[in-house]
Amino acid sequence: MSQDEPVGNANAVVRGALTLAALLAAALLVLRLVDVILMAFAAVLVGVLLNALAGSLQKRVGLGRMTALTLAVVVVAVTLVLMVWGFGSQAEAQLANLSDLLPRAWRDLHQRLGGSPAGALMLRELDGWLGSGRWLVGLGPQMATNVAASVAGAVIVVFAGLYLAYHPQSYLAGFLLLFPREARARAAQVMAACDEALRHWLVGQLFSMALVGVTTGVGLALVGVPAPIALGMIAGVGQFVPVVGPMAATIPGLLTALAVGPETFAWAAGVYLVSSQVEANLITPLMMRQMAQLPMAVTLFAVLAMGVLLGPLGVLLATPLAVVLYVFVNMVYVQDVLGEKPPPTPQPRLKRRG
């Protein structure tokens, strides 16, 4: 054995130890900065949405990219201002009223069900699951705190999204520098595919949220449920988190309707059922034609996994993260590693003229 072999082995051990330490340090850094990383991803979603709107304006109106993007930003800003001006004060008052109504509705539910053995058993299960309704009592202050924190985070996300929307190539070029030269072209293709999938998902998701929020709010107002605007907003926002969000959004509305009476409760349950069926049978099929087709079970487990690993913000962004992961696995692992060919793009059928 030559004298150089022990030295080479020692150097290899040192390099391995340094590599392992660097990987552990990177993992710890990611865990510490997970909220910042998720906010950066949310900013990417804002940039993708604005560019999608700008691209639509370019096709329909024939404007330049920067002009179309600026017009898209102005349209979104004006729409939000008009919504706040038209419904902001009512929504704020109804949300405050809702935070008082829900504890009373919970107490009424206890009184209605406590008289029978089956009802008492059901209440014990609900108390164990919901913490005896303590979360309802503290809903008002908790909502105020969450709204303040959300607004501060949203401002950062929106401005970062604007920077990304106006200069996407600069940030993309900097990101691609992290890859070896021979892999940059493929990385650019994967990023483009992720961008397209997110565009389709965002447009369909926003349309779904708006439709469910409006139909739920109008339906609850017609059947006499208090605070319909606030409950419609909650139902619309709940659509952003599949499966879990819509189910959670129905609880405040049904409790509020129960405080009015059994008949109103039945009508409110019908409103939520009709709204969910419209979304499931009309909006979801249209969305699935345009976006990466994530199986519902995969989406549900993505929400649960992101909630366990990343907390509430992970739940909120679970579906778009799953869309990106789906495209990445399909292109990088299935196609590049396993060598599978991508499925052929369906071509429109041309009718034969008789």
Stockholm file with secondary structure:
# STOCKHOLM 1.0

chainA/1-354         MSQDEPVGNANAVVRGALTLAALLAAALLVLRLVDVILMAFAAVLVGVLLNALAGSLQKRVGLGRMTALTLAVVVVAVTLVLMVWGFGSQAEAQLANLSDLLPRAWRDLHQRLGGSPAGALMLRELDGWLGSGRWLVGLGPQMATNVAASVAGAVIVVFAGLYLAYHPQSYLAGFLLLFPREARARAAQVMAACDEALRHWLVGQLFSMALVGVTTGVGLALVGVPAPIALGMIAGVGQFVPVVGPMAATIPGLLTALAVGPETFAWAAGVYLVSSQVEANLITPLMMRQMAQLPMAVTLFAVLAMGVLLGPLGVLLATPLAVVLYVFVNMVYVQDVLGEKPPPTPQPRLKRRG
#=GR chainA/1-354 SS CCTHHHHHHHHHHHHHHHHHHHHHHHHHHHHHTHHHHHHHHHHHHHHHHHHHHHHHHHHHHCCCHHHHHHHHHHHHHHHHHHHHHHHHHHHHHHHHHHHHHHHHHHHHHHHHHTTSHHHHHHHHHHHHHHTTTHHHHTHHHHHHHHHHHHHHHHHHHHHHHHHHHHSHHHHHHHHHTTSCGGGHHHHHHHHHHHHHHHHHHHHHHHHHHHHHHHHHHHHHHHTTCSCHHHHHHHHHHHTTSTTHHHHHHHHHHHHHHHHHCHHHHHHHHHHHHHHHHHIIIIIHHHHHHHSCCCCHHHHHHHHHHHHHHHCHHHHHTHHHHHHHHHHHIIIIIIIIISCCCCCCCCCCCCCCCC
#=GC SS_cons         CCTHHHHHHHHHHHHHHHHHHHHHHHHHHHHHTHHHHHHHHHHHHHHHHHHHHHHHHHHHHCCCHHHHHHHHHHHHHHHHHHHHHHHHHHHHHHHHHHHHHHHHHHHHHHHHHTTSHHHHHHHHHHHHHHTTTHHHHTHHHHHHHHHHHHHHHHHHHHHHHHHHHHSHHHHHHHHHTTSCGGGHHHHHHHHHHHHHHHHHHHHHHHHHHHHHHHHHHHHHHHTTCSCHHHHHHHHHHHTTSTTHHHHHHHHHHHHHHHHHCHHHHHHHHHHHHHHHHHIIIIIHHHHHHHSCCCCHHHHHHHHHHHHHHHCHHHHHTHHHHHHHHHHHIIIIIIIIISCCCCCCCCCCCCCCCC
//
